[in-house]
Amino acid sequence: MIIYKQAPIGDIDEKTGIVKGYGSIFDNKDSDDDVIERGAYSRTLKENGHRVKYIYQHDITKPLGRMKELGEDEKGLYFVAEVPKTTLGKDVLELIKYGVITENSVGIMPTIKDYSEEKNVRYIKEAKLYEISAVTLAANEEAIINEIKNKKMGPEAYQKGLKKYASNLKSLIRDGQISEETGYLLEYELQKLEDNINFEKTTETNVTLPDEKLSVNEVYKFLYNRLGNKS
């Protein structure tokens, strides 16, 4: 079974398209009560490391770039990816720059694991690594909600984080340079954001999408106004 684990984005260099960060962190109990042990990726890196790519939202049809470096250190699974200046590549670098994309996530399949009933923890001793993705809030929504349910993140901290995310989106729409396609996709992010901010409410929120014939600037204005009404 394929599972996904998150880690914060590291550094980016917009000019060269270099993204540095960690795919996952060792010896850290996550919201699924999993702990990835040091050395869990050693075998897969040796056998398949050259095949691992940097992609977007765990979608293999949206490759971002190739790995210049990929390995393990004391902290976790580190990588250095080179993102070409494709339309998607430039969009993702902008999303990272404005704090809309804040995490990396690995797609892995645990192959050797052990469960401690006493600690209620599953220890992943070995895993097969398929890809590393740049992911947005929407891709990590379930994990965030699980942290709240498990009382690992209080509602106030959660709301504060979402408001910061909304501010980042607002800055991106106002000042960023993204494609029209990604502009429309941000409407989906906004809906997710609204749903999360009001996740305790049962009222369904309906969203009216902008007309498909709108220009890029009109799309930005539409999204900016929506965020302005929410902040």
Phi, psi and omega in degrees: 000129179281133176233165182234137179230140187254156173206152183294149173293146178264243183256153173229150173237104185298323184294318182263349181074025181268130175241127179243145178175194177242140176278323176204160183249138180280154172054035180236119179285121183263187184291345176266007183063035175254146173232121176270121184276156177299138181089000183296337183257000187302317181290314182294327178293322179291319185273325188226010184303325182290347181267346185287130180242162174264120184232180184248125174057034180059027180253109185292347177274000180235067178290141179258318183183185181252160179274125172273327177219143178203121183188185179247143168228195183295332184275318183171206179270109183259158178207157170230117183248146176252118184255113179295161182276053170283172178301313180294317181301314179295321179298314183294321177298322176294318180297322177291315181304319183268007175075017176280318169263120184237356186223154166256158179213135179263144171258111186227161172235111178299131180248330175229121183216160180218142183244131177255109178293326180298318182263352183056049183227139171259122180264119178268108185270333177209141181215149175267124182265126180257319183196164171237132184241150164272126185231151177263183178303319184301322182290339183248014186303314184297319180296320180295314180297323177298322179296324178291314180299325181273006178062028176271345177220123180286156180304323181294317179294323179296312179298320179297318179296319180292323179294323177295320178298318178298321179295320178296318177299318181298317179295320180297314182294324182284316190245342187284165177242097182232162182286162179298323180299314180292328176301317178292324179295332178296335176299322177296320178298320180295320178297317177299319180297314178299317180298321181286319179298326181248035188294340179277347180271148183261354181289128180282136179262126178261139181241132175262116182287151177290156178299138184297341183272000180295151177284169179301315181298323179291325176297314179300317180297319179300310182292319180299316179296323178296316179293321180299326179285342183264342185265000000 
